[in-house]
Amino acid sequence: MMKAFYMTRFGGPEVMEYGDLPEPTPGKGEVLVDVKASSVNPVDWKLRGGMMKFVAGRGLPKPLGSDFSGVVRALGPGVTGFAPGDRVYGAVATMFGRPGAHAERVVARAKDTRRMPEGWTFEQGAALPVAALTATAGLRKCGDLAGKTVLVNGATGGVGHMALQIAKARGARVVAVCSARNAELARSLGADEVLDYHQVDVTAPGRTWDVFFDAFGQVGFSRAARALAASGVYITTLPGPDSVLRSALGGVLGGKRVGLAYMRSKPEDYAELERLIQGGVKVVLETFPLERAAEAFAVCEGGKVRGKVVLTVP
């Protein structure tokens, strides 16, 4: 048996429990990892609430948690390139029914697992995959960012603080939108200008943005388009109906485009992520022990997180 923070059914926080579950066994092409850290993402409470219910509901009770880092414990049939004892990180496809990493052990597909670079902490490895790979996937749709003005809404959250730094690393002038209490953090991450969302409507007439990266997901393409440059791009990590519809229709309105930022986890994506970290991109995180996962979820769902929330396992 192993300790885990797991979902018993669909619903609110009351459906989550901390306790014992059977240890998983790796199948063909899979690795069993002793989890040292995992992180909390919005997809966790969305799955708990019933998103993708027809696939995510299989095999309850089970843990949530996409991101993980840890040490390889065992290999399934056909796995090469890893050995027991390897320090690794990666992501589990919980949206498609796989048990997650909010547990002492997790089974992950070998192709979704990566050796951790020298010098990384387990906390760092667990904080990065979903947030950083979502940010890079979204910004990739914007073309060359050199000299462009990129507005990041929700700039000190998990995906947002990655998007801020990555856009800056690619030569953009970055305007960060966050609360006043997080303004100094945004500046420390490289923001050229910081706007308090309590004081400024970034979609109001008067200023335009080449890229509007909405990591908070509350604006929508219809509103954001008013503040986009003539060939500007709106990227959202949490698309509403208007953004989904516009994207399905080709994603263009009067020369302005909408793009949906979904995590992509090919080997070249991880390699790019590792280069960015080597180049100075930082991960901001707060840690909770696994047994306090309910508290960590409450912090995240309250919407006041700075960077990522990471669960640690002794």
SVG drawing of the C-alpha trace seen along z (x, -y; Angstrom):
<svg xmlns="http://www.w3.org/2000/svg" viewBox="-20 -56 44 63">
<polyline fill="none" stroke="black" stroke-width="0.4" points="0.0,0.0 1.0,-3.6 -0.1,-7.0 -2.1,-9.1 -4.4,-12.1 -7.2,-10.8 -10.6,-11.4 -13.4,-9.1 -16.1,-10.6 -16.9,-13.8 -17.6,-16.9 -16.0,-19.6 -13.2,-19.4 -15.2,-17.0 -14.7,-14.1 -10.9,-14.1 -9.3,-11.9 -5.8,-11.2 -5.1,-7.6 -3.9,-4.3 -4.2,-3.0 -2.7,0.1 0.6,-0.5 0.5,-0.7 2.4,1.7 4.1,0.6 2.9,2.1 4.5,2.2 6.3,-1.0 5.8,-2.4 8.0,-3.3 7.2,-3.1 8.5,-6.2 8.9,-6.8 7.4,-10.3 9.5,-13.0 7.3,-15.9 4.2,-16.7 2.3,-19.9 -1.2,-21.2 -2.8,-22.5 -6.2,-23.9 -6.9,-20.7 -6.9,-18.8 -10.0,-20.5 -11.6,-20.6 -11.3,-16.9 -12.5,-16.5 -15.5,-18.6 -16.5,-16.4 -14.5,-17.6 -13.8,-14.8 -16.0,-12.6 -16.4,-9.9 -12.7,-9.0 -11.4,-10.7 -13.9,-8.8 -12.4,-5.4 -10.9,-3.5 -12.0,-5.6 -10.7,-6.0 -7.4,-7.4 -5.0,-10.3 -4.9,-13.4 -1.8,-15.3 -0.1,-15.6 3.4,-16.8 5.8,-14.6 9.5,-14.2 11.2,-11.4 13.3,-8.3 12.7,-5.3 11.8,-2.3 11.0,0.3 10.6,0.6 7.8,2.1 8.3,4.5 10.1,2.9 11.4,-0.2 14.9,-1.2 16.9,-4.3 16.0,-4.3 17.3,-2.4 16.2,-2.0 17.6,-4.9 17.4,-7.5 16.2,-10.9 13.3,-11.8 10.5,-14.3 7.5,-14.4 3.8,-14.5 0.9,-12.0 -2.1,-12.2 -4.7,-12.4 -7.2,-14.0 -7.4,-10.6 -8.0,-8.5 -4.5,-7.7 -4.0,-7.8 -2.0,-10.9 1.1,-11.7 -0.4,-13.0 0.9,-9.8 4.0,-8.1 4.3,-6.3 3.1,-6.9 3.2,-4.9 4.1,-7.1 4.6,-6.3 8.3,-6.2 7.8,-8.6 6.4,-11.2 9.3,-10.8 12.6,-12.7 15.8,-12.5 16.2,-15.5 19.1,-17.8 22.0,-18.0 21.4,-20.6 17.6,-20.6 15.7,-20.0 12.8,-17.6 10.5,-20.5 11.7,-22.4 11.2,-19.3 7.7,-18.8 6.7,-22.5 7.7,-22.8 6.1,-20.4 2.5,-21.6 3.1,-25.3 6.2,-25.7 5.2,-23.5 1.8,-25.2 3.4,-28.6 5.9,-27.6 3.1,-26.0 1.1,-29.2 3.9,-31.5 5.0,-29.3 1.8,-30.3 2.8,-34.0 5.8,-33.8 8.9,-35.9 8.5,-38.0 11.5,-40.2 10.5,-43.8 6.9,-43.0 4.8,-44.0 3.4,-41.0 0.8,-41.4 0.6,-38.6 -2.7,-38.5 -2.2,-36.5 1.5,-37.1 2.5,-35.7 0.5,-32.4 1.8,-29.1 1.6,-29.4 1.8,-33.2 5.1,-33.5 6.6,-31.1 5.0,-33.0 6.4,-36.3 10.0,-35.0 9.9,-33.1 8.5,-36.0 11.2,-38.2 13.9,-35.7 12.6,-35.8 13.1,-39.6 9.7,-40.9 8.7,-43.9 6.6,-42.3 3.7,-44.0 2.6,-42.0 -1.0,-42.1 -1.3,-41.0 -2.4,-42.3 -0.5,-45.1 0.9,-42.7 2.6,-40.7 4.0,-43.7 7.5,-43.4 7.6,-39.6 6.6,-40.4 9.4,-43.0 11.9,-40.6 11.0,-38.1 11.7,-40.6 8.5,-42.5 9.1,-45.9 5.8,-47.3 3.3,-46.1 -0.4,-46.8 -2.7,-46.3 -5.8,-44.5 -7.9,-46.2 -7.0,-49.6 -6.6,-49.1 -8.9,-47.6 -6.3,-46.2 -9.0,-45.8 -10.0,-49.5 -9.3,-51.7 -6.0,-53.6 -3.3,-50.9 -2.8,-47.8 -0.9,-44.6 0.9,-42.5 0.2,-39.4 -2.4,-39.1 -1.4,-36.0 -4.4,-35.3 -3.1,-32.9 -6.1,-33.8 -8.7,-32.9 -11.3,-35.5 -11.1,-37.9 -12.0,-36.0 -11.2,-36.7 -14.2,-39.0 -13.0,-41.5 -9.3,-41.0 -9.6,-41.7 -10.5,-45.3 -7.0,-45.8 -5.0,-43.8 -2.8,-45.3 -3.9,-44.9 -2.3,-41.5 -2.2,-40.7 -2.7,-37.3 -4.8,-36.4 -3.6,-33.2 -5.6,-31.7 -4.9,-28.7 -8.5,-28.5 -10.7,-29.1 -14.3,-30.1 -16.9,-29.4 -16.1,-32.4 -12.4,-31.5 -13.1,-27.9 -15.7,-28.8 -13.4,-31.3 -10.5,-28.9 -12.6,-26.2 -13.6,-28.6 -10.0,-29.3 -9.0,-31.6 -8.9,-34.9 -11.1,-38.0 -10.1,-41.0 -6.5,-39.9 -6.4,-39.3 -5.9,-35.7 -6.8,-33.5 -4.8,-30.5 -5.5,-27.9 -2.5,-27.1 -2.4,-23.4 0.6,-21.6 2.7,-19.7 5.3,-17.2 7.4,-15.9 11.2,-15.4 12.0,-18.6 9.6,-20.5 11.3,-19.2 14.7,-20.0 13.6,-23.6 12.3,-23.9 15.6,-22.7 17.5,-25.2 15.2,-28.0 15.9,-27.0 19.7,-26.9 19.3,-30.3 17.9,-31.8 14.2,-31.2 13.1,-30.7 10.3,-28.7 8.5,-30.3 7.0,-27.8 5.4,-27.1 5.6,-23.6 3.2,-21.6 3.8,-18.0 1.5,-15.4 -0.5,-14.9 -1.5,-18.6 -2.7,-18.4 -6.2,-19.5 -4.7,-22.8 -2.6,-23.1 -5.7,-22.7 -7.6,-25.3 -4.8,-27.8 -4.8,-27.1 -8.5,-27.2 -8.6,-30.5 -6.8,-32.0 -4.0,-33.8 -1.1,-31.5 2.3,-33.0 3.9,-30.6 3.3,-26.9 2.2,-24.9 4.2,-21.7 3.4,-18.7 6.5,-16.9 6.9,-13.3 9.6,-12.3"/>
</svg>
